[in-house]
Amino acid sequence: MLEDKTIAVIRGGKSKEREVSLKTGKAILAALKKQGFQTIDLDPANDDLYQALSAEKIDVAFIALHGRFGEDGTIQGLLELKGIPYTGSGVLASSLAMDKVTSKRLFKQIEVTTPQFISVSKKDFKEEDEQLKSDIRKELKLPVVIKPALEGSSIGLSIVEEEEKLIDSIENAFKYDREVLIEEYIPGREITVGLLGDEDPMVLPIIEIMPQEGVYDFEAKYTKGMTKFDVPANLNEQVYNQAQQLALQAHQVLKCSGVSRVDLRVTPQGKPYVLEVNTIPGMTETSLLPQAAAAIGIDFQELVVRILKLALNE
């Protein structure tokens, strides 16, 4: 029984999404404490995590880390070695989902609709790489979306409409990673689909994301009032069902488990495209996944418990 177990909430960490992770972990800890569960608060940036995991009697870990060293399979591997069950996806799925280039290649193989793209490594990139510009013109056309391959929360993301801004935007993305994804821009609406479960997960109601100005970047995500949300999204029934099905396929092809959130764009003609999969979605009470769960009567405390039970196969 979950009530008898000690739960470690691992939050913070060393990624560029540290502050968001601290808020996620704080909300999870509060939800668990309200229900009387025994908890331990761990921050890999301040604690010797290996020693703490060895010293404490931990029955299950709730991973509330975002970005590198949290969503990329690193912490999952450590917990596997320690024999501690944990929330969310395993090592392979976490690593695949974090790597936007690799995950998109997998989507292409099984015909999960995703924007056309090319990638470039820092090693191969040159400031005046005319071949790269030619490839973008030929394969993608402007505008394009440029982002680091291994960052989350839209860190380093830019939408480029003019060719003379390509190089600066690619260089900016290289500040965050050694590989950059250059992706076809899909006009239309931005939506997200949450999933709860393993091989046959529950697909949650779709949320439409409506930035009040510009794009849904880091600032728009985490600044109150800069973005509005509509749940369930007001989409044509056929488009709605198709988007949920694509999200399910993306979750399954990456072998995700426990919980995920799939981000998509829908064209004005009603065609959905998968952008990426988040294996550790934000978990404050106003985050997207909790909003979707609340729309079908799963409150925040219940959602936290459901995710823990999935980790324990209960």
PASEBA-1860 file (N, C-alpha, C; in nm, 3 decimals):
! residues 314
1> MLEDKTIA> 0.084/-0.120/0.000/0.000/0.000/0.000/0.088/0.125/0.000 ~ 0.046/0.223/-0.078/0.123/0.346/-0.091/0.137/0.420/0.042 ~ 0.035/0.408/0.127/0.035/0.479/0.256/0.150/0.436/0.346 ~ 0.202/0.315/0.324/0.309/0.263/0.410/0.448/0.294/0.356 ~ 0.457/0.364/0.244/0.586/0.380/0.177/0.645/0.520/0.197 ~ 0.776/0.525/0.192/0.847/0.653/0.199/0.874/0.700/0.056 ~ 0.831/0.821/0.026/0.838/0.875/-0.110/0.943/0.986/-0.116 ~ 1.042/0.970/-0.201/1.140/1.075/-0.224/1.095/1.159/-0.343
9> VIRGGKSK> 1.083/1.289/-0.323/1.054/1.381/-0.433/1.187/1.445/-0.474 ~ 1.228/1.416/-0.596/1.358/1.465/-0.645/1.332/1.585/-0.735 ~ 1.381/1.700/-0.695/1.349/1.824/-0.766/1.469/1.917/-0.770 ~ 1.458/2.021/-0.851/1.567/2.120/-0.859/1.667/2.080/-0.965 ~ 1.778/2.022/-0.920/1.880/1.978/-1.012/1.962/2.091/-1.071 ~ 2.036/2.060/-1.177/2.134/2.155/-1.231/2.100/2.205/-1.372 ~ 1.985/2.171/-1.424/1.952/2.212/-1.561/1.908/2.359/-1.563 ~ 1.887/2.410/-1.684/1.840/2.547/-1.700/1.694/2.561/-1.660
17> EREVSLKT> 1.629/2.449/-1.633/1.490/2.451/-1.588/1.478/2.427/-1.438 ~ 1.585/2.456/-1.366/1.589/2.431/-1.222/1.473/2.498/-1.147 ~ 1.449/2.626/-1.174/1.347/2.699/-1.099/1.208/2.641/-1.123 ~ 1.182/2.600/-1.246/1.053/2.537/-1.277/1.041/2.404/-1.203 ~ 1.151/2.329/-1.200/1.152/2.200/-1.131/1.127/2.216/-0.981 ~ 1.185/2.319/-0.923/1.163/2.342/-0.779/1.014/2.368/-0.751 ~ 0.948/2.441/-0.840/0.805/2.469/-0.822/0.722/2.342/-0.840 ~ 0.758/2.262/-0.941/0.690/2.134/-0.962/0.702/2.046/-0.838
25> GKAILAAL> 0.825/2.032/-0.789/0.848/1.948/-0.672/0.779/1.999/-0.548 ~ 0.776/2.130/-0.532/0.709/2.190/-0.415/0.560/2.156/-0.415 ~ 0.497/2.165/-0.532/0.354/2.134/-0.542/0.327/1.986/-0.514 ~ 0.415/1.899/-0.564/0.400/1.755/-0.541/0.417/1.723/-0.392 ~ 0.520/1.780/-0.330/0.542/1.758/-0.186/0.421/1.802/-0.105 ~ 0.367/1.920/-0.138/0.251/1.971/-0.064/0.131/1.877/-0.079 ~ 0.110/1.826/-0.200/-0.003/1.735/-0.225/0.012/1.605/-0.145 ~ 0.135/1.555/-0.139/0.160/1.430/-0.065/0.144/1.451/0.085
33> KKQGFQTI> 0.197/1.562/0.135/0.189/1.589/0.279/0.045/1.609/0.324 ~ -0.036/1.673/0.238/-0.177/1.693/0.271/-0.249/1.560/0.290 ~ -0.200/1.458/0.221/-0.264/1.326/0.229/-0.196/1.236/0.332 ~ -0.100/1.291/0.405/-0.038/1.217/0.514/0.073/1.122/0.475 ~ 0.126/1.133/0.352/0.233/1.044/0.310/0.367/1.088/0.369 ~ 0.454/0.990/0.389/0.588/1.018/0.440/0.677/1.055/0.320 ~ 0.738/1.173/0.326/0.815/1.222/0.212/0.957/1.262/0.251 ~ 1.044/1.258/0.151/1.181/1.308/0.164/1.204/1.402/0.045
41> DLDPANDD> 1.258/1.520/0.073/1.281/1.621/-0.030/1.429/1.617/-0.070 ~ 1.457/1.585/-0.197/1.596/1.575/-0.242/1.621/1.667/-0.361 ~ 1.735/1.735/-0.357/1.776/1.823/-0.466/1.917/1.784/-0.509 ~ 1.933/1.726/-0.628/2.066/1.681/-0.673/2.171/1.791/-0.678 ~ 2.126/1.916/-0.685/2.223/2.026/-0.688/2.283/2.051/-0.551 ~ 2.213/2.014/-0.445/2.260/2.041/-0.308/2.294/1.914/-0.232 ~ 2.231/1.804/-0.265/2.250/1.679/-0.193/2.339/1.583/-0.272 ~ 2.416/1.501/-0.201/2.485/1.389/-0.266/2.378/1.283/-0.289
49> LYQALSAE> 2.325/1.281/-0.410/2.207/1.201/-0.436/2.234/1.053/-0.418 ~ 2.349/1.006/-0.463/2.381/0.864/-0.450/2.384/0.825/-0.302 ~ 2.449/0.909/-0.220/2.458/0.880/-0.077/2.320/0.888/-0.011 ~ 2.242/0.989/-0.051/2.109/1.004/0.008/2.020/0.885/-0.025 ~ 2.028/0.839/-0.148/1.948/0.723/-0.188/1.991/0.596/-0.116 ~ 2.117/0.592/-0.077/2.169/0.476/-0.003/2.136/0.485/0.144 ~ 2.140/0.607/0.199/2.124/0.625/0.343/1.977/0.619/0.386 ~ 1.890/0.673/0.303/1.748/0.680/0.339/1.676/0.553/0.294
57> KIDVAFIA> 1.571/0.519/0.368/1.487/0.408/0.327/1.379/0.464/0.233 ~ 1.405/0.453/0.104/1.315/0.510/0.004/1.246/0.396/-0.071 ~ 1.114/0.401/-0.073/1.038/0.295/-0.140/1.005/0.331/-0.285 ~ 0.991/0.460/-0.313/0.958/0.503/-0.449/1.002/0.649/-0.464 ~ 1.047/0.685/-0.585/1.091/0.822/-0.612/0.993/0.889/-0.708 ~ 0.954/1.009/-0.674/0.874/1.091/-0.766/0.972/1.189/-0.830 ~ 1.001/1.169/-0.958/1.098/1.254/-1.027/1.028/1.382/-1.073 ~ 1.073/1.494/-1.019/1.017/1.624/-1.055/1.124/1.713/-1.120
65> LHGRFGED> 1.224/1.649/-1.181/1.331/1.721/-1.248/1.291/1.748/-1.392 ~ 1.328/1.866/-1.443/1.304/1.900/-1.583/1.438/1.924/-1.653 ~ 1.443/1.891/-1.781/1.563/1.918/-1.858/1.672/1.814/-1.837 ~ 1.795/1.854/-1.863/1.909/1.763/-1.854/1.924/1.707/-1.713 ~ 1.972/1.585/-1.706/1.996/1.512/-1.581/1.866/1.474/-1.509 ~ 1.752/1.503/-1.572/1.625/1.466/-1.511/1.534/1.395/-1.609 ~ 1.519/1.457/-1.726/1.433/1.399/-1.829/1.509/1.313/-1.928 ~ 1.640/1.310/-1.920/1.721/1.247/-2.025/1.765/1.105/-1.994
73> GTIQGLLE> 1.713/1.046/-1.888/1.748/0.909/-1.854/1.857/0.895/-1.750 ~ 1.923/1.007/-1.716/2.035/1.001/-1.622/1.991/0.959/-1.483 ~ 1.895/1.031/-1.427/1.848/1.000/-1.292/1.775/0.866/-1.291 ~ 1.709/0.835/-1.401/1.639/0.706/-1.411/1.738/0.589/-1.403 ~ 1.854/0.606/-1.467/1.956/0.502/-1.461/2.009/0.481/-1.321 ~ 2.030/0.591/-1.249/2.077/0.581/-1.111/1.975/0.508/-1.024 ~ 1.849/0.543/-1.040/1.744/0.477/-0.960/1.731/0.329/-0.996 ~ 1.752/0.296/-1.122/1.752/0.155/-1.163/1.864/0.080/-1.090
81> LKGIPYTG> 1.982/0.140/-1.087/2.096/0.076/-1.019/2.069/0.056/-0.870 ~ 1.997/0.151/-0.812/1.966/0.142/-0.668/1.844/0.053/-0.641 ~ 1.775/0.012/-0.746/1.657/-0.073/-0.727/1.538/0.000/-0.670 ~ 1.529/0.131/-0.697/1.419/0.212/-0.644/1.319/0.241/-0.756 ~ 1.193/0.201/-0.741/1.092/0.235/-0.842/1.077/0.387/-0.853 ~ 1.042/0.434/-0.972/1.031/0.579/-0.991/0.919/0.611/-1.090 ~ 0.873/0.732/-1.083/0.764/0.776/-1.169/0.813/0.805/-1.310 ~ 0.718/0.793/-1.405/0.748/0.831/-1.542/0.818/0.722/-1.621
89> SGVLASSL> 0.877/0.764/-1.732/0.936/0.672/-1.828/1.071/0.619/-1.783 ~ 1.111/0.508/-1.844/1.239/0.447/-1.814/1.355/0.517/-1.883 ~ 1.473/0.455/-1.873/1.595/0.517/-1.925/1.586/0.540/-2.076 ~ 1.547/0.438/-2.151/1.545/0.451/-2.297/1.444/0.555/-2.343 ~ 1.321/0.545/-2.296/1.217/0.639/-2.339/1.252/0.781/-2.300 ~ 1.307/0.799/-2.182/1.345/0.933/-2.137/1.451/0.993/-2.229 ~ 1.550/0.912/-2.261/1.657/0.958/-2.348/1.607/0.989/-2.489 ~ 1.523/0.902/-2.543/1.470/0.922/-2.678/1.384/1.048/-2.686
97> AMDKVTSK> 1.296/1.067/-2.589/1.207/1.182/-2.592/1.282/1.313/-2.574 ~ 1.388/1.311/-2.494/1.466/1.432/-2.471/1.540/1.475/-2.596 ~ 1.580/1.377/-2.678/1.654/1.405/-2.801/1.553/1.429/-2.914 ~ 1.526/1.556/-2.944/1.421/1.589/-3.041/1.452/1.534/-3.181 ~ 1.579/1.531/-3.217/1.616/1.482/-3.351/1.591/1.332/-3.362 ~ 1.637/1.256/-3.264/1.618/1.111/-3.268/1.470/1.074/-3.260 ~ 1.395/1.141/-3.173/1.253/1.108/-3.161/1.180/1.138/-3.291 ~ 1.215/1.248/-3.359/1.148/1.279/-3.485/1.182/1.177/-3.594
105> RLFKQIEV> 1.303/1.125/-3.591/1.338/1.020/-3.687/1.252/0.896/-3.664 ~ 1.228/0.865/-3.539/1.140/0.750/-3.508/0.997/0.779/-3.552 ~ 0.950/0.901/-3.529/0.815/0.935/-3.573/0.801/0.916/-3.724 ~ 0.902/0.957/-3.798/0.898/0.944/-3.944/0.889/0.798/-3.986 ~ 0.960/0.711/-3.914/0.964/0.569/-3.950/0.828/0.503/-3.939 ~ 0.748/0.544/-3.841/0.617/0.480/-3.826/0.504/0.572/-3.870 ~ 0.540/0.678/-3.942/0.444/0.768/-4.002/0.357/0.841/-3.900 ~ 0.418/0.880/-3.789/0.355/0.977/-3.699/0.383/1.114/-3.761
113> TTPQFISV> 0.279/1.185/-3.797/0.297/1.311/-3.869/0.374/1.412/-3.784 ~ 0.486/1.459/-3.836/0.570/1.555/-3.765/0.629/1.650/-3.869 ~ 0.661/1.773/-3.834/0.715/1.866/-3.933/0.845/1.816/-3.996 ~ 0.867/1.853/-4.123/0.994/1.823/-4.189/1.107/1.894/-4.113 ~ 1.226/1.836/-4.118/1.335/1.894/-4.040/1.470/1.854/-4.097 ~ 1.571/1.928/-4.058/1.710/1.889/-4.075/1.780/1.921/-3.944 ~ 1.896/1.863/-3.921/1.973/1.893/-3.801/2.116/1.926/-3.840 ~ 2.183/1.998/-3.753/2.323/2.035/-3.778/2.399/2.028/-3.646
121> SKKDFKEE> 2.518/1.971/-3.650/2.602/1.963/-3.531/2.695/2.084/-3.525 ~ 2.736/2.118/-3.405/2.827/2.231/-3.386/2.958/2.208/-3.459 ~ 3.000/2.083/-3.462/3.126/2.048/-3.528/3.120/2.080/-3.677 ~ 3.006/2.054/-3.740/2.993/2.073/-3.884/2.951/2.214/-3.923 ~ 2.902/2.288/-3.827/2.848/2.421/-3.857/2.958/2.523/-3.879 ~ 2.940/2.603/-3.983/3.031/2.715/-4.008/2.946/2.841/-4.024 ~ 2.999/2.950/-3.980/2.922/3.074/-3.979/2.867/3.109/-4.117 ~ 2.945/3.084/-4.221/2.900/3.116/-4.357/2.872/2.987/-4.435
129> DEQLKSDI> 2.796/2.900/-4.376/2.768/2.771/-4.440/2.656/2.788/-4.543 ~ 2.696/2.816/-4.666/2.597/2.837/-4.772/2.521/2.710/-4.805 ~ 2.586/2.594/-4.785/2.518/2.468/-4.811/2.399/2.449/-4.717 ~ 2.419/2.487/-4.590/2.311/2.476/-4.493/2.194/2.565/-4.532 ~ 2.224/2.687/-4.573/2.118/2.778/-4.617/2.045/2.720/-4.739 ~ 2.124/2.661/-4.829/2.063/2.600/-4.948/1.972/2.484/-4.910 ~ 2.016/2.401/-4.815/1.935/2.288/-4.769/1.804/2.335/-4.707 ~ 1.812/2.443/-4.630/1.691/2.497/-4.566/1.595/2.549/-4.672
137> RKELKLPV> 1.649/2.621/-4.770/1.563/2.673/-4.877/1.497/2.559/-4.954 ~ 1.573/2.455/-4.980/1.526/2.345/-5.064/1.430/2.252/-4.989 ~ 1.465/2.216/-4.865/1.389/2.113/-4.794/1.279/2.168/-4.705 ~ 1.296/2.288/-4.653/1.202/2.339/-4.553/1.129/2.465/-4.597 ~ 1.199/2.559/-4.652/1.146/2.692/-4.684/1.122/2.770/-4.555 ~ 1.129/2.900/-4.565/1.105/2.987/-4.450/0.955/3.011/-4.435 ~ 0.908/3.034/-4.312/0.983/3.039/-4.187/1.018/2.899/-4.135 ~ 1.119/2.895/-4.045/1.157/2.771/-3.980/1.166/2.793/-3.829
145> VIKPALEG> 1.157/2.684/-3.755/1.175/2.687/-3.610/1.312/2.629/-3.580 ~ 1.389/2.700/-3.499/1.524/2.656/-3.463/1.530/2.637/-3.313 ~ 1.579/2.520/-3.269/1.589/2.494/-3.126/1.697/2.392/-3.097 ~ 1.754/2.397/-2.976/1.853/2.296/-2.938/1.790/2.158/-2.936 ~ 1.867/2.056/-2.970/1.812/1.920/-2.976/1.777/1.865/-2.838 ~ 1.848/1.909/-2.735/1.834/1.845/-2.604/1.791/1.940/-2.492 ~ 1.716/2.043/-2.523/1.664/2.130/-2.418/1.513/2.126/-2.418 ~ 1.454/2.163/-2.305/1.309/2.169/-2.295/1.263/2.310/-2.265
153> SSIGLSIV> 1.132/2.325/-2.242/1.071/2.454/-2.208/1.100/2.564/-2.308 ~ 1.120/2.526/-2.433/1.143/2.622/-2.542/1.268/2.706/-2.521 ~ 1.362/2.656/-2.442/1.488/2.727/-2.422/1.566/2.729/-2.553 ~ 1.613/2.847/-2.592/1.692/2.861/-2.715/1.611/2.855/-2.842 ~ 1.479/2.860/-2.831/1.392/2.848/-2.948/1.375/2.983/-3.018 ~ 1.372/2.980/-3.151/1.338/3.100/-3.227/1.267/3.060/-3.356 ~ 1.181/3.148/-3.403/1.115/3.130/-3.532/1.176/3.231/-3.629 ~ 1.231/3.182/-3.738/1.307/3.266/-3.831/1.229/3.281/-3.961
161> EEEEKLID> 1.200/3.404/-3.997/1.126/3.433/-4.119/1.214/3.490/-4.229 ~ 1.334/3.539/-4.192/1.423/3.603/-4.289/1.556/3.530/-4.291 ~ 1.606/3.501/-4.411/1.727/3.420/-4.425/1.847/3.483/-4.355 ~ 1.855/3.615/-4.353/1.972/3.681/-4.291/1.977/3.661/-4.140 ~ 1.868/3.612/-4.081/1.867/3.588/-3.936/1.894/3.442/-3.900 ~ 1.910/3.357/-4.002/1.929/3.214/-3.977/2.053/3.186/-3.894 ~ 2.166/3.241/-3.935/2.293/3.208/-3.871/2.292/3.251/-3.725 ~ 2.245/3.372/-3.696/2.241/3.419/-3.558/2.152/3.329/-3.472
169> SIENAFKY> 2.040/3.286/-3.526/1.947/3.201/-3.450/2.007/3.063/-3.425 ~ 2.077/3.009/-3.524/2.143/2.879/-3.505/2.254/2.892/-3.401 ~ 2.331/2.999/-3.407/2.437/3.020/-3.308/2.380/3.034/-3.168 ~ 2.266/3.100/-3.157/2.202/3.113/-3.026/2.162/2.976/-2.972 ~ 2.107/2.891/-3.058/2.067/2.756/-3.015/2.189/2.674/-2.974 ~ 2.304/2.697/-3.039/2.425/2.625/-3.003/2.479/2.661/-2.864 ~ 2.429/2.769/-2.806/2.468/2.803/-2.669/2.418/2.699/-2.570 ~ 2.317/2.623/-2.613/2.251/2.530/-2.521/2.277/2.384/-2.554
177> DREVLIEE> 2.328/2.355/-2.674/2.351/2.216/-2.711/2.447/2.209/-2.829 ~ 2.501/2.089/-2.852/2.595/2.069/-2.963/2.525/2.031/-3.093 ~ 2.395/2.006/-3.086/2.318/1.976/-3.206/2.193/2.063/-3.208 ~ 2.158/2.112/-3.326/2.044/2.202/-3.340/1.945/2.143/-3.440 ~ 1.818/2.153/-3.405/1.709/2.109/-3.491/1.654/2.229/-3.566 ~ 1.642/2.216/-3.697/1.583/2.319/-3.781/1.459/2.257/-3.845 ~ 1.344/2.311/-3.811/1.217/2.243/-3.837/1.122/2.332/-3.916 ~ 1.049/2.269/-4.005/0.943/2.338/-4.078/0.845/2.404/-3.980
185> YIPGREIT> 0.812/2.529/-4.004/0.715/2.597/-3.919/0.573/2.559/-3.963 ~ 0.494/2.514/-3.867/0.355/2.475/-3.895/0.263/2.587/-3.847 ~ 0.200/2.659/-3.940/0.107/2.765/-3.897/-0.018/2.704/-3.836 ~ -0.087/2.782/-3.754/-0.212/2.732/-3.697/-0.215/2.740/-3.546 ~ -0.272/2.636/-3.484/-0.301/2.637/-3.340/-0.207/2.541/-3.267 ~ -0.175/2.579/-3.143/-0.088/2.496/-3.061/-0.171/2.422/-2.957 ~ -0.153/2.290/-2.950/-0.229/2.209/-2.855/-0.134/2.113/-2.783 ~ -0.184/2.055/-2.674/-0.105/1.955/-2.602/-0.199/1.848/-2.549
193> VGLLGDED> -0.147/1.725/-2.545/-0.226/1.609/-2.504/-0.151/1.534/-2.394 ~ -0.213/1.518/-2.279/-0.153/1.442/-2.169/-0.197/1.296/-2.174 ~ -0.108/1.208/-2.127/-0.139/1.065/-2.122/-0.097/1.009/-1.986 ~ -0.180/0.920/-1.933/-0.154/0.853/-1.805/-0.159/0.703/-1.826 ~ -0.047/0.635/-1.800/-0.046/0.490/-1.813/0.074/0.441/-1.892 ~ 0.077/0.309/-1.916/0.192/0.247/-1.982/0.156/0.208/-2.126 ~ 0.137/0.078/-2.152/0.112/0.033/-2.290/-0.021/0.085/-2.345 ~ -0.122/0.095/-2.259/-0.255/0.139/-2.302/-0.299/0.256/-2.214
201> PMVLPIIE> -0.237/0.372/-2.231/-0.262/0.483/-2.138/-0.396/0.552/-2.160 ~ -0.441/0.621/-2.057/-0.557/0.709/-2.069/-0.513/0.836/-2.141 ~ -0.588/0.873/-2.246/-0.557/0.996/-2.319/-0.646/1.107/-2.262 ~ -0.584/1.211/-2.209/-0.657/1.319/-2.142/-0.712/1.420/-2.244 ~ -0.805/1.503/-2.200/-0.859/1.605/-2.290/-0.749/1.697/-2.346 ~ -0.770/1.742/-2.469/-0.673/1.829/-2.535/-0.685/1.971/-2.480 ~ -0.569/2.033/-2.460/-0.564/2.175/-2.422/-0.513/2.256/-2.541 ~ -0.582/2.366/-2.573/-0.527/2.460/-2.670/-0.451/2.568/-2.595
209> IMPQEGVY> -0.332/2.600/-2.646/-0.243/2.698/-2.584/-0.247/2.824/-2.669 ~ -0.282/2.937/-2.606/-0.300/3.061/-2.682/-0.217/3.174/-2.623 ~ -0.090/3.186/-2.667/-0.007/3.298/-2.620/-0.074/3.431/-2.656 ~ -0.069/3.527/-2.566/-0.133/3.655/-2.592/-0.058/3.738/-2.695 ~ 0.071/3.710/-2.708/0.148/3.772/-2.816/0.272/3.688/-2.843 ~ 0.316/3.687/-2.969/0.436/3.612/-3.004/0.417/3.462/-2.998 ~ 0.524/3.391/-2.962/0.523/3.245/-2.959/0.519/3.195/-2.815 ~ 0.491/3.067/-2.801/0.484/3.005/-2.668/0.625/2.966/-2.626
217> DFEAKYTK> 0.704/3.067/-2.588/0.843/3.044/-2.549/0.853/3.034/-2.398 ~ 0.975/3.034/-2.344/0.996/3.016/-2.200/0.921/3.124/-2.121 ~ 0.932/3.248/-2.166/0.867/3.358/-2.095/0.715/3.343/-2.096 ~ 0.660/3.307/-2.213/0.515/3.290/-2.223/0.465/3.173/-2.138 ~ 0.548/3.070/-2.123/0.508/2.954/-2.044/0.499/2.986/-1.896 ~ 0.591/3.068/-1.848/0.604/3.082/-1.703/0.577/3.222/-1.650 ~ 0.521/3.310/-1.734/0.481/3.442/-1.688/0.329/3.447/-1.683 ~ 0.277/3.471/-1.563/0.133/3.470/-1.543/0.064/3.572/-1.634
225> GMTKFDVP> -0.042/3.528/-1.701/-0.122/3.617/-1.784/-0.076/3.628/-1.928 ~ 0.041/3.570/-1.962/0.091/3.582/-2.099/0.031/3.478/-2.193 ~ -0.034/3.374/-2.135/-0.091/3.268/-2.217/-0.228/3.228/-2.161 ~ -0.323/3.205/-2.252/-0.453/3.154/-2.213/-0.466/3.008/-2.258 ~ -0.552/2.932/-2.190/-0.568/2.791/-2.221/-0.716/2.758/-2.235 ~ -0.746/2.669/-2.327/-0.884/2.624/-2.350/-0.886/2.473/-2.339 ~ -0.963/2.420/-2.240/-0.970/2.275/-2.222/-1.116/2.236/-2.194 ~ -1.171/2.142/-2.270/-1.111/2.079/-2.388/-1.104/2.177/-2.505
233> ANLNEQVY> -1.003/2.157/-2.589/-0.983/2.246/-2.704/-1.104/2.241/-2.797 ~ -1.139/2.355/-2.851/-1.255/2.365/-2.941/-1.211/2.329/-3.083 ~ -1.201/2.200/-3.108/-1.158/2.148/-3.238/-1.269/2.064/-3.300 ~ -1.269/2.058/-3.431/-1.357/1.965/-3.502/-1.338/1.825/-3.444 ~ -1.446/1.749/-3.429/-1.438/1.617/-3.365/-1.337/1.526/-3.432 ~ -1.334/1.527/-3.565/-1.241/1.441/-3.637/-1.096/1.482/-3.610 ~ -1.071/1.612/-3.610/-0.936/1.664/-3.583/-0.897/1.632/-3.438 ~ -0.991/1.649/-3.347/-0.968/1.622/-3.204/-0.924/1.476/-3.185
241> NQAQQLAL> -1.000/1.386/-3.244/-0.969/1.243/-3.231/-0.836/1.207/-3.296 ~ -0.810/1.268/-3.410/-0.685/1.241/-3.480/-0.565/1.289/-3.399 ~ -0.578/1.405/-3.337/-0.469/1.459/-3.255/-0.443/1.369/-3.134 ~ -0.548/1.322/-3.070/-0.531/1.231/-2.956/-0.464/1.101/-3.000 ~ -0.503/1.050/-3.117/-0.445/0.926/-3.167/-0.296/0.944/-3.199 ~ -0.261/1.056/-3.259/-0.120/1.084/-3.288/-0.038/1.093/-3.159 ~ -0.095/1.159/-3.057/-0.026/1.169/-2.929/-0.003/1.031/-2.868 ~ -0.104/0.946/-2.877/-0.092/0.809/-2.827/0.017/0.733/-2.901
249> QAHQVLKC> 0.021/0.746/-3.034/0.125/0.679/-3.112/0.264/0.728/-3.073 ~ 0.278/0.858/-3.055/0.409/0.913/-3.017/0.453/0.860/-2.881 ~ 0.363/0.856/-2.785/0.389/0.800/-2.651/0.435/0.655/-2.663 ~ 0.367/0.580/-2.747/0.396/0.437/-2.757/0.524/0.407/-2.834 ~ 0.550/0.481/-2.943/0.670/0.451/-3.022/0.798/0.480/-2.944 ~ 0.792/0.577/-2.852/0.910/0.606/-2.768/0.914/0.518/-2.644 ~ 0.813/0.432/-2.628/0.802/0.341/-2.513/0.790/0.418/-2.381 ~ 0.714/0.526/-2.384/0.691/0.603/-2.262/0.603/0.525/-2.165
257> SGVSRVDL> 0.612/0.560/-2.039/0.530/0.494/-1.937/0.497/0.593/-1.827 ~ 0.392/0.561/-1.753/0.353/0.643/-1.639/0.277/0.767/-1.679 ~ 0.348/0.862/-1.734/0.287/0.989/-1.771/0.369/1.054/-1.881 ~ 0.302/1.124/-1.971/0.372/1.205/-2.070/0.278/1.315/-2.116 ~ 0.335/1.411/-2.187/0.255/1.516/-2.249/0.311/1.542/-2.388 ~ 0.225/1.533/-2.489/0.269/1.546/-2.628/0.223/1.681/-2.683 ~ 0.317/1.758/-2.736/0.286/1.889/-2.793/0.266/1.876/-2.944 ~ 0.164/1.943/-2.995/0.130/1.936/-3.137/0.094/2.075/-3.190
265> RVTPQGKP> 0.095/2.087/-3.323/0.040/2.203/-3.393/-0.069/2.152/-3.488 ~ -0.172/2.233/-3.507/-0.281/2.198/-3.598/-0.292/2.309/-3.702 ~ -0.282/2.272/-3.830/-0.288/2.370/-3.937/-0.429/2.428/-3.949 ~ -0.443/2.542/-4.018/-0.577/2.597/-4.040/-0.668/2.500/-4.115 ~ -0.610/2.406/-4.190/-0.689/2.305/-4.261/-0.726/2.186/-4.172 ~ -0.676/2.185/-4.048/-0.713/2.080/-3.954/-0.621/1.959/-3.952 ~ -0.496/1.975/-3.995/-0.403/1.863/-3.992/-0.309/1.877/-3.873 ~ -0.310/1.780/-3.777/-0.221/1.788/-3.662/-0.082/1.732/-3.690
273> YVLEVNTI> 0.018/1.793/-3.628/0.157/1.751/-3.638/0.214/1.737/-3.496 ~ 0.282/1.626/-3.469/0.349/1.608/-3.340/0.481/1.687/-3.341 ~ 0.502/1.767/-3.238/0.628/1.840/-3.224/0.726/1.764/-3.136 ~ 0.683/1.728/-3.014/0.773/1.658/-2.922/0.694/1.596/-2.809 ~ 0.763/1.509/-2.733/0.703/1.441/-2.618/0.779/1.481/-2.492 ~ 0.703/1.519/-2.390/0.762/1.554/-2.260/0.736/1.440/-2.163 ~ 0.842/1.379/-2.112/0.824/1.264/-2.023/0.810/1.305/-1.876 ~ 0.846/1.429/-1.843/0.822/1.480/-1.707/0.754/1.616/-1.722
281> PGMTETSL> 0.623/1.616/-1.746/0.551/1.742/-1.763/0.552/1.823/-1.634 ~ 0.535/1.954/-1.649/0.521/2.040/-1.531/0.406/1.995/-1.443 ~ 0.426/2.007/-1.312/0.325/1.954/-1.219/0.294/2.053/-1.107 ~ 0.288/2.182/-1.139/0.225/2.272/-1.044/0.074/2.259/-1.066 ~ -0.004/2.314/-0.976/-0.148/2.295/-0.988/-0.206/2.365/-1.110 ~ -0.133/2.460/-1.168/-0.182/2.530/-1.287/-0.110/2.484/-1.415 ~ -0.025/2.383/-1.406/0.045/2.332/-1.523/-0.054/2.264/-1.618 ~ -0.006/2.235/-1.739/-0.095/2.184/-1.844/-0.152/2.046/-1.810
289> LPQAAAAI> -0.066/1.952/-1.768/-0.116/1.818/-1.739/-0.222/1.820/-1.628 ~ -0.199/1.886/-1.514/-0.304/1.892/-1.412/-0.432/1.959/-1.461 ~ -0.420/2.059/-1.550/-0.541/2.121/-1.606/-0.622/2.019/-1.686 ~ -0.552/1.939/-1.766/-0.621/1.839/-1.848/-0.687/1.734/-1.759 ~ -0.617/1.690/-1.654/-0.674/1.590/-1.562/-0.796/1.647/-1.489 ~ -0.786/1.773/-1.448/-0.897/1.836/-1.375/-1.022/1.843/-1.462 ~ -1.004/1.852/-1.593/-1.119/1.862/-1.684/-1.204/1.736/-1.684 ~ -1.148/1.623/-1.638/-1.227/1.500/-1.628/-1.241/1.455/-1.482
297> GIDFQELV> -1.224/1.551/-1.390/-1.254/1.525/-1.250/-1.141/1.467/-1.167 ~ -1.018/1.465/-1.221/-0.903/1.417/-1.143/-0.832/1.538/-1.084 ~ -0.848/1.560/-0.953/-0.784/1.678/-0.894/-0.634/1.654/-0.876 ~ -0.564/1.759/-0.835/-0.418/1.752/-0.832/-0.367/1.643/-0.738 ~ -0.426/1.633/-0.619/-0.380/1.532/-0.524/-0.401/1.391/-0.580 ~ -0.515/1.367/-0.640/-0.542/1.235/-0.698/-0.446/1.206/-0.813 ~ -0.415/1.307/-0.893/-0.323/1.290/-1.006/-0.185/1.247/-0.956 ~ -0.137/1.312/-0.853/-0.006/1.277/-0.796/-0.006/1.131/-0.750
305> VRILKLAL> -0.111/1.090/-0.684/-0.120/0.952/-0.634/-0.128/0.852/-0.749 ~ -0.205/0.886/-0.851/-0.215/0.796/-0.968/-0.079/0.774/-1.032 ~ -0.001/0.880/-1.047/0.131/0.868/-1.109/0.221/0.781/-1.022 ~ 0.214/0.796/-0.890/0.293/0.712/-0.800/0.251/0.566/-0.810 ~ 0.123/0.541/-0.816/0.075/0.403/-0.824/0.119/0.336/-0.953 ~ 0.126/0.413/-1.062/0.176/0.358/-1.186/0.322/0.316/-1.172 ~ 0.399/0.394/-1.096/0.541/0.359/-1.073/0.554/0.227/-0.997 ~ 0.455/0.199/-0.913/0.458/0.078/-0.829/0.373/-0.036/-0.886
313> NE> 0.318/-0.012/-1.007/0.231/-0.112/-1.070/0.113/-0.149/-0.984 ~ 0.060/-0.052/-0.910/-0.056/-0.079/-0.823/-0.186/-0.049/-0.898
END
